[in-house]
Every structure is written in C-alpha cells, then in structure tokens.
Amino acid sequence: MIYTATIPVGPSTNQMYIQAHRNSKFGKTLSPTFKAWTKLVAPMLLEAWEDQDRPSIGKPWSLYLRLGVNHQSDIANREKAITDMLVKAIPGFPDDAWMNRLVIERGGEAGMAEIEVCTLP
C-alpha cells in the first residue's frame, strides 16, 4: 500500500452532473452537490498525502475502496467521484486511465470511504 485516506463518501455518478442552460445551449455541468463535496474532500486528500510524506503514485495503479453505505446505494456508482478527486487533489497523481485494478466493498464507518492506492508492477 502506498497511500491511504478516509473521506466522506462522494456523490454517485448520477449526482455529479446536472442539466443546465448556458450560453443559449443546454448541457451538463457539475452539480452543486459535487462542487460542495470537492471543496470538503480535496484538502483532506492532500493532507493525508502530505502526512504520508508525499508518496509518489506510479503507473499503473490500483484502488481499494471500502464504502460505508447501505444497500440502497450502488457502490460501483460511487467510485468515479473519488477517483476524479484523487487525480485532481494530489500533485502528480496519474490519471484514472492508469487504474488497472479496482476493488469496492461495503463496510466501515457509515458515510465514509476508506481509500488504499498501490502502484502496480
């Protein structure tokens, strides 16, 4: 394991975007829910990275997620917000296109996401 963090579970992929009218066009834009979550979580991810001596995440990488959500939530639908924030918040974090392995399970503290990132050989 190279990097670990615990953050609030993010919005589902369905809640990341909203339809909006912009410049006389209609399209998707980031939702207020996702924007608020990113403002909360980005500093938490960065602080955890700094507390762990700024580990370098190589390519390819793997992600293990343990999500404290009940069975009314689709756990696969919760991954995208988390991986997007890892890439955005941590300097030098490889794009999620370099994620070769993903394991997601339910468990842990309600409303929280436990994250473990490893560089793969």
N, CA and C atoms as an extended XYZ file, in Angstrom:
363
Properties=species:S:1:pos:R:3:atomname:S:1:resname:S:1:resid:I:1 pbc="F F F"
N         0.848       -1.172        0.000 N   MET     1
C         0.000        0.000        0.000 CA  MET     1
C         0.896        1.239        0.000 C   MET     1
N         0.554        2.214       -0.824 N   ILE     2
C         1.363        3.420       -0.943 CA  ILE     2
C         0.683        4.624       -0.312 C   ILE     2
N        -0.628        4.718       -0.474 N   TYR     3
C        -1.355        5.899        0.006 CA  TYR     3
C        -2.700        5.451        0.554 C   TYR     3
N        -3.079        6.007        1.701 N   THR     4
C        -4.385        5.722        2.290 CA  THR     4
C        -5.037        7.025        2.737 C   THR     4
N        -6.349        7.021        2.738 N   ALA     5
C        -7.110        8.174        3.228 CA  ALA     5
C        -8.514        7.709        3.579 C   ALA     5
N        -9.145        8.456        4.456 N   THR     6
C       -10.551        8.243        4.778 CA  THR     6
C       -11.259        9.574        4.582 C   THR     6
N       -12.296        9.546        3.757 N   ILE     7
C       -13.038       10.761        3.416 CA  ILE     7
C       -14.533       10.453        3.435 C   ILE     7
N       -15.375       11.481        3.449 N   PRO     8
C       -16.807       11.230        3.290 CA  PRO     8
C       -17.083       10.626        1.914 C   PRO     8
N       -18.013        9.697        1.861 N   VAL     9
C       -18.404        9.088        0.593 CA  VAL     9
C       -18.906       10.196       -0.333 C   VAL     9
N       -18.482       10.133       -1.560 N   GLY    10
C       -18.887       11.146       -2.529 CA  GLY    10
C       -20.251       10.878       -3.126 C   GLY    10
N       -20.706       11.820       -3.921 N   PRO    11
C       -21.990       11.626       -4.599 CA  PRO    11
C       -21.872       10.523       -5.644 C   PRO    11
N       -22.983        9.937       -5.988 N   SER    12
C       -22.981        8.936       -7.048 CA  SER    12
C       -22.715        9.631       -8.377 C   SER    12
N       -22.355        8.859       -9.367 N   THR    13
C       -22.123        9.427      -10.700 CA  THR    13
C       -23.357       10.169      -11.176 C   THR    13
N       -24.529        9.654      -10.847 N   ASN    14
C       -25.780       10.300      -11.246 CA  ASN    14
C       -25.957       11.671      -10.606 C   ASN    14
N       -25.302       11.908       -9.473 N   GLN    15
C       -25.435       13.188       -8.771 CA  GLN    15
C       -24.272       14.142       -9.044 C   GLN    15
N       -23.318       13.746       -9.866 N   MET    16
C       -22.164       14.599      -10.149 CA  MET    16
C       -22.494       15.727      -11.129 C   MET    16
N       -23.474       15.526      -11.973 N   TYR    17
C       -23.792       16.492      -13.020 CA  TYR    17
C       -25.271       16.833      -13.000 C   TYR    17
N       -25.564       18.019      -13.491 N   ILE    18
C       -26.953       18.436      -13.693 CA  ILE    18
C       -27.063       18.999      -15.102 C   ILE    18
N       -28.269       19.010      -15.617 N   GLN    19
C       -28.529       19.652      -16.910 CA  GLN    19
C       -28.670       21.150      -16.648 C   GLN    19
N       -28.020       21.951      -17.476 N   ALA    20
C       -28.062       23.396      -17.269 CA  ALA    20
C       -28.099       24.120      -18.600 C   ALA    20
N       -28.703       25.276      -18.571 N   HIS    21
C       -28.774       26.141      -19.738 CA  HIS    21
C       -27.640       27.152      -19.640 C   HIS    21
N       -26.770       27.178      -20.659 N   ARG    22
C       -25.602       28.048      -20.617 CA  ARG    22
C       -25.283       28.565      -22.011 C   ARG    22
N       -25.139       29.865      -22.136 N   ASN    23
C       -24.814       30.474      -23.431 CA  ASN    23
C       -25.776       30.006      -24.529 C   ASN    23
N       -27.043       30.037      -24.220 N   SER    24
C       -28.125       29.609      -25.120 CA  SER    24
C       -28.000       28.156      -25.580 C   SER    24
N       -27.287       27.343      -24.786 N   LYS    25
C       -27.196       25.910      -25.059 CA  LYS    25
C       -27.566       25.148      -23.796 C   LYS    25
N       -27.998       23.924      -23.987 N   PHE    26
C       -28.367       23.072      -22.871 CA  PHE    26
C       -27.355       21.936      -22.782 C   PHE    26
N       -26.799       21.687      -21.602 N   GLY    27
C       -25.827       20.619      -21.454 CA  GLY    27
C       -25.567       20.292      -20.003 C   GLY    27
N       -24.589       19.417      -19.784 N   LYS    28
C       -24.239       19.003      -18.423 CA  LYS    28
C       -23.254       19.977      -17.806 C   LYS    28
N       -23.393       20.163      -16.502 N   THR    29
C       -22.431       20.927      -15.722 CA  THR    29
C       -22.308       20.251      -14.360 C   THR    29
N       -21.228       20.536      -13.660 N   LEU    30
C       -21.046       19.941      -12.329 CA  LEU    30
C       -22.157       20.397      -11.395 C   LEU    30
N       -22.648       19.480      -10.598 N   SER    31
C       -23.746       19.789       -9.686 CA  SER    31
C       -23.238       20.528       -8.452 C   SER    31
N       -24.099       21.306       -7.811 N   PRO    32
C       -23.720       21.956       -6.555 CA  PRO    32
C       -23.321       20.932       -5.481 C   PRO    32
N       -23.946       19.773       -5.482 N   THR    33
C       -23.613       18.709       -4.527 CA  THR    33
C       -22.175       18.247       -4.721 C   THR    33
N       -21.779       18.000       -5.973 N   PHE    34
C       -20.421       17.564       -6.268 CA  PHE    34
C       -19.416       18.671       -5.950 C   PHE    34
N       -19.732       19.898       -6.309 N   LYS    35
C       -18.828       21.016       -6.030 CA  LYS    35
C       -18.587       21.175       -4.529 C   LYS    35
N       -19.642       21.069       -3.735 N   ALA    36
C       -19.503       21.196       -2.275 CA  ALA    36
C       -18.663       20.053       -1.719 C   ALA    36
N       -18.893       18.841       -2.213 N   TRP    37
C       -18.117       17.686       -1.750 CA  TRP    37
C       -16.652       17.852       -2.102 C   TRP    37
N       -16.338       18.343       -3.311 N   THR    38
C       -14.939       18.511       -3.707 CA  THR    38
C       -14.229       19.533       -2.830 C   THR    38
N       -14.914       20.593       -2.450 N   LYS    39
C       -14.312       21.609       -1.568 CA  LYS    39
C       -13.992       21.033       -0.197 C   LYS    39
N       -14.813       20.099        0.262 N   LEU    40
C       -14.588       19.447        1.551 CA  LEU    40
C       -13.464       18.419        1.463 C   LEU    40
N       -13.460       17.618        0.421 N   VAL    41
C       -12.604       16.437        0.321 CA  VAL    41
C       -11.195       16.724       -0.210 C   VAL    41
N       -11.053       17.644       -1.130 N   ALA    42
C        -9.735       17.913       -1.724 CA  ALA    42
C        -8.681       18.209       -0.655 C   ALA    42
N        -8.955       19.081        0.324 N   PRO    43
C        -7.946       19.320        1.358 CA  PRO    43
C        -7.670       18.089        2.218 C   PRO    43
N        -8.658       17.251        2.425 N   MET    44
C        -8.471       16.034        3.219 CA  MET    44
C        -7.531       15.069        2.501 C   MET    44
N        -7.722       14.898        1.195 N   LEU    45
C        -6.861       14.011        0.415 CA  LEU    45
C        -5.429       14.532        0.371 C   LEU    45
N        -5.281       15.841        0.186 N   LEU    46
C        -3.956       16.444        0.132 CA  LEU    46
C        -3.245       16.339        1.478 C   LEU    46
N        -3.979       16.583        2.562 N   GLU    47
C        -3.380       16.489        3.896 CA  GLU    47
C        -2.922       15.063        4.195 C   GLU    47
N        -3.732       14.073        3.835 N   ALA    48
C        -3.340       12.671        4.048 CA  ALA    48
C        -2.081       12.345        3.245 C   ALA    48
N        -2.002       12.843        2.021 N   TRP    49
C        -0.832       12.623        1.166 CA  TRP    49
C         0.410       13.257        1.786 C   TRP    49
N         0.273       14.487        2.284 N   GLU    50
C         1.403       15.173        2.917 CA  GLU    50
C         1.808       14.483        4.218 C   GLU    50
N         0.832       14.017        5.003 N   ASP    51
C         1.118       13.313        6.257 CA  ASP    51
C         1.862       11.995        6.015 C   ASP    51
N         1.725       11.442        4.812 N   GLN    52
C         2.394       10.181        4.460 CA  GLN    52
C         3.675       10.438        3.654 C   GLN    52
N         4.236       11.629        3.831 N   ASP    53
C         5.494       12.024        3.176 CA  ASP    53
C         5.398       12.072        1.657 C   ASP    53
N         4.249       12.503        1.163 N   ARG    54
C         4.047       12.734       -0.268 CA  ARG    54
C         4.478       11.551       -1.147 C   ARG    54
N         3.889       10.402       -0.941 N   PRO    55
C         4.296        9.242       -1.740 CA  PRO    55
C         4.039        9.462       -3.231 C   PRO    55
N         4.932        8.954       -4.036 N   SER    56
C         4.792        9.032       -5.478 CA  SER    56
C         3.938        7.857       -5.942 C   SER    56
N         2.871        8.161       -6.641 N   ILE    57
C         1.989        7.119       -7.167 CA  ILE    57
C         2.420        6.862       -8.603 C   ILE    57
N         2.823        5.627       -8.879 N   GLY    58
C         3.293        5.282      -10.218 CA  GLY    58
C         2.182        4.771      -11.115 C   GLY    58
N         2.566        4.479      -12.325 N   LYS    59
C         1.649        3.934      -13.328 CA  LYS    59
C         2.045        2.491      -13.589 C   LYS    59
N         1.092        1.615      -13.723 N   PRO    60
C        -0.325        1.717      -13.394 CA  PRO    60
C        -0.542        1.615      -11.888 C   PRO    60
N        -1.762        1.908      -11.456 N   TRP    61
C        -2.062        1.867      -10.035 CA  TRP    61
C        -3.368        1.120       -9.791 C   TRP    61
N        -3.564        0.741       -8.521 N   SER    62
C        -4.792        0.040       -8.135 CA  SER    62
C        -5.476        0.807       -7.019 C   SER    62
N        -6.766        0.580       -6.886 N   LEU    63
C        -7.565        1.267       -5.868 CA  LEU    63
C        -8.441        0.264       -5.144 C   LEU    63
N        -8.400        0.325       -3.823 N   TYR    64
C        -9.302       -0.446       -2.977 CA  TYR    64
C       -10.179        0.553       -2.250 C   TYR    64
N       -11.482        0.398       -2.354 N   LEU    65
C       -12.441        1.274       -1.682 CA  LEU    65
C       -13.314        0.461       -0.742 C   LEU    65
N       -13.461        0.947        0.444 N   ARG    66
C       -14.399        0.371        1.407 CA  ARG    66
C       -15.381        1.484        1.741 C   ARG    66
N       -16.631        1.292        1.343 N   LEU    67
C       -17.631        2.351        1.442 CA  LEU    67
C       -18.657        2.052        2.520 C   LEU    67
N       -18.843        3.005        3.399 N   GLY    68
C       -19.834        2.887        4.462 CA  GLY    68
C       -21.206        3.333        3.971 C   GLY    68
N       -21.779        2.546        3.062 N   VAL    69
C       -23.109        2.855        2.512 CA  VAL    69
C       -23.990        1.614        2.624 C   VAL    69
N       -25.288        1.851        2.684 N   ASN    70
C       -26.225        0.724        2.788 CA  ASN    70
C       -26.555        0.191        1.392 C   ASN    70
N       -27.451       -0.751        1.328 N   HIS    71
C       -27.777       -1.408        0.062 CA  HIS    71
C       -28.758       -0.608       -0.795 C   HIS    71
N       -29.077        0.602       -0.393 N   GLN    72
C       -29.877        1.473       -1.244 CA  GLN    72
C       -28.976        2.269       -2.179 C   GLN    72
N       -27.675        2.090       -2.055 N   SER    73
C       -26.705        2.818       -2.869 CA  SER    73
C       -25.919        1.834       -3.725 C   SER    73
N       -25.698        2.206       -4.976 N   ASP    74
C       -24.913        1.404       -5.914 CA  ASP    74
C       -23.445        1.741       -5.696 C   ASP    74
N       -22.680        0.813       -5.126 N   ILE    75
C       -21.291        1.125       -4.780 CA  ILE    75
C       -20.424        1.389       -6.004 C   ILE    75
N       -20.720        0.748       -7.119 N   ALA    76
C       -19.935        0.996       -8.333 CA  ALA    76
C       -20.155        2.424       -8.836 C   ALA    76
N       -21.297        2.984       -8.519 N   ASN    77
C       -21.641        4.331       -8.948 CA  ASN    77
C       -20.969        5.395       -8.069 C   ASN    77
N       -20.272        4.993       -7.018 N   ARG    78
C       -19.613        5.927       -6.095 CA  ARG    78
C       -18.128        6.110       -6.386 C   ARG    78
N       -17.568        5.266       -7.220 N   GLU    79
C       -16.120        5.289       -7.476 CA  GLU    79
C       -15.660        6.509       -8.254 C   GLU    79
N       -16.407        6.943       -9.246 N   LYS    80
C       -15.949        7.988      -10.169 CA  LYS    80
C       -15.629        9.297       -9.463 C   LYS    80
N       -16.461        9.732       -8.550 N   ALA    81
C       -16.185       10.987       -7.835 CA  ALA    81
C       -14.875       10.883       -7.059 C   ALA    81
N       -14.642        9.728       -6.450 N   ILE    82
C       -13.423        9.535       -5.653 CA  ILE    82
C       -12.185        9.524       -6.541 C   ILE    82
N       -12.207        8.772       -7.630 N   THR    83
C       -11.021        8.730       -8.491 CA  THR    83
C       -10.766       10.088       -9.144 C   THR    83
N       -11.803       10.783       -9.536 N   ASP    84
C       -11.611       12.122      -10.095 CA  ASP    84
C       -10.938       13.047       -9.085 C   ASP    84
N       -11.323       12.948       -7.821 N   MET    85
C       -10.737       13.816       -6.798 CA  MET    85
C        -9.303       13.429       -6.467 C   MET    85
N        -8.986       12.140       -6.482 N   LEU    86
C        -7.596       11.735       -6.261 CA  LEU    86
C        -6.692       12.373       -7.308 C   LEU    86
N        -7.108       12.296       -8.561 N   VAL    87
C        -6.323       12.846       -9.666 CA  VAL    87
C        -6.214       14.368       -9.556 C   VAL    87
N        -7.299       15.007       -9.171 N   LYS    88
C        -7.322       16.471       -9.105 CA  LYS    88
C        -6.585       17.022       -7.877 C   LYS    88
N        -6.728       16.371       -6.739 N   ALA    89
C        -6.241       16.934       -5.474 CA  ALA    89
C        -4.778       16.658       -5.180 C   ALA    89
N        -4.252       15.537       -5.676 N   ILE    90
C        -2.892       15.130       -5.303 CA  ILE    90
C        -1.926       15.404       -6.458 C   ILE    90
N        -0.922       16.243       -6.217 N   PRO    91
C         0.028       16.575       -7.284 CA  PRO    91
C         0.706       15.325       -7.853 C   PRO    91
N         0.735       15.234       -9.174 N   GLY    92
C         1.407       14.128       -9.845 CA  GLY    92
C         0.651       12.818       -9.850 C   GLY    92
N        -0.576       12.803       -9.317 N   PHE    93
C        -1.349       11.558       -9.307 CA  PHE    93
C        -1.719       11.212      -10.747 C   PHE    93
N        -1.398        9.982      -11.203 N   PRO    94
C        -1.690        9.615      -12.594 CA  PRO    94
C        -3.199        9.613      -12.871 C   PRO    94
N        -3.548        9.951      -14.080 N   ASP    95
C        -4.942        9.956      -14.499 CA  ASP    95
C        -5.591        8.603      -14.207 C   ASP    95
N        -6.907        8.620      -14.009 N   ASP    96
C        -7.592        7.364      -13.686 CA  ASP    96
C        -7.597        6.382      -14.853 C   ASP    96
N        -7.168        6.793      -16.024 N   ALA    97
C        -6.978        5.848      -17.129 CA  ALA    97
C        -5.869        4.847      -16.799 C   ALA    97
N        -5.007        5.183      -15.838 N   TRP    98
C        -3.916        4.296      -15.412 CA  TRP    98
C        -4.317        3.358      -14.278 C   TRP    98
N        -5.581        3.396      -13.857 N   MET    99
C        -6.047        2.485      -12.822 CA  MET    99
C        -6.307        1.126      -13.476 C   MET    99
N        -5.513        0.119      -13.110 N   ASN   100
C        -5.651       -1.212      -13.698 CA  ASN   100
C        -6.457       -2.173      -12.844 C   ASN   100
N        -6.646       -1.837      -11.591 N   ARG   101
C        -7.397       -2.729      -10.696 CA  ARG   101
C        -8.239       -1.878       -9.767 C   ARG   101
N        -9.488       -2.326       -9.556 N   LEU   102
C       -10.407       -1.632       -8.655 CA  LEU   102
C       -11.176       -2.674       -7.866 C   LEU   102
N       -11.141       -2.538       -6.540 N   VAL   103
C       -11.928       -3.399       -5.660 CA  VAL   103
C       -12.788       -2.475       -4.805 C   VAL   103
N       -14.084       -2.742       -4.790 N   ILE   104
C       -15.024       -1.943       -3.997 CA  ILE   104
C       -15.832       -2.894       -3.135 C   ILE   104
N       -15.964       -2.537       -1.860 N   GLU   105
C       -16.821       -3.330       -0.977 CA  GLU   105
C       -17.525       -2.415        0.004 C   GLU   105
N       -18.602       -2.934        0.562 N   ARG   106
C       -19.330       -2.207        1.600 CA  ARG   106
C       -18.711       -2.501        2.955 C   ARG   106
N       -18.751       -1.522        3.827 N   GLY   107
C       -18.285       -1.739        5.181 CA  GLY   107
C       -17.664       -0.481        5.745 C   GLY   107
N       -17.252       -0.566        6.982 N   GLY   108
C       -16.629        0.584        7.626 CA  GLY   108
C       -17.655        1.544        8.192 C   GLY   108
N       -17.162        2.694        8.555 N   GLU   109
C       -17.998        3.713        9.197 CA  GLU   109
C       -19.025        4.265        8.213 C   GLU   109
N       -20.251        4.412        8.676 N   ALA   110
C       -21.327        4.927        7.831 CA  ALA   110
C       -20.967        6.297        7.271 C   ALA   110
N       -21.174        6.433        5.972 N   GLY   111
C       -20.933        7.706        5.313 CA  GLY   111
C       -19.489        8.002        4.957 C   GLY   111
N       -18.596        7.063        5.256 N   MET   112
C       -17.171        7.291        5.000 CA  MET   112
C       -16.641        6.330        3.933 C   MET   112
N       -15.581        6.771        3.250 N   ALA   113
C       -14.901        5.955        2.245 CA  ALA   113
C       -13.455        5.775        2.672 C   ALA   113
N       -13.032        4.523        2.803 N   GLU   114
C       -11.633        4.208        3.103 CA  GLU   114
C       -10.953        3.907        1.770 C   GLU   114
N        -9.841        4.581        1.521 N   ILE   115
C        -9.140        4.505        0.238 CA  ILE   115
C        -7.763        3.933        0.446 C   ILE   115
N        -7.372        2.987       -0.386 N   GLU   116
C        -5.998        2.472       -0.427 CA  GLU   116
C        -5.549        2.453       -1.881 C   GLU   116
N        -4.441        3.108       -2.165 N   VAL   117
C        -3.889        3.170       -3.516 CA  VAL   117
C        -2.532        2.477       -3.501 C   VAL   117
N        -2.284        1.669       -4.503 N   CYS   118
C        -0.981        0.998       -4.662 CA  CYS   118
C        -0.521        1.165       -6.108 C   CYS   118
N         0.794        1.276       -6.274 N   THR   119
C         1.369        1.219       -7.612 CA  THR   119
C         1.538       -0.251       -7.961 C   THR   119
N         1.145       -0.611       -9.167 N   LEU   120
C         1.252       -1.997       -9.609 CA  LEU   120
C         2.584       -2.216      -10.336 C   LEU   120
N         3.085       -3.457      -10.290 N   PRO   121
C         4.335       -3.740      -11.016 CA  PRO   121
C         4.131       -3.698      -12.524 C   PRO   121
